Amino acid sequence: MKFIADIMLGKLAGYLRMAVYDVIYINDIDDNRFMKIARNENRTELTRDSLMLARREFKNGTLKFLYIKDDKPINQLRQVGSDLAVTLKPNLTRCLKCNSLLLKVKKEDVRGKVPQFVYETSQTFLFCKNCDKYYWRGTHYNKIENIFQRVKKE
Ligand SMILES: [Zn+2]
């Protein structure tokens, strides 16, 4: 399942990327372009904007959507999980910032590019070409797991 998230749902977009979903999030986009992307790429719209949902395309079922009820990102993630029956299992495969798929890189290739401590203690490194950013299991991954644990518990 692929998504497009509206301007109010930046955090949720990041969380869903952690759960391996393909989520488009564009900061500065008007309703028409937003809906066009959703239609062309068969994406489910995630939105807090009830005004947009009053449009014909939603009423007649041309576009799939989920109206997000809560303000808190963690509750939003929980709602997506239960309302759309999608699996929420964290894994670092997508860049949390830009949605690109991360590339595996060899440990020797990141020497000097990540903090020395990280280089010494981590084995797996991933790279986003688009953002020129490295990811590794450790700090990033623990934070992610934490969030998904909270979704299950609360
Ligand atoms: Zn990126």
Boltz pocket constraint, residues with backbone or C-beta under 6 A from the ligand:
constraints:
  - pocket:
      binder: B
      contacts: [[A, 95], [A, 96], [A, 97], [A, 98], [A, 99], [A, 100], [A, 128], [A, 129], [A, 130], [A, 131], [A, 132], [A, 133]]
      max_distance: 6.0
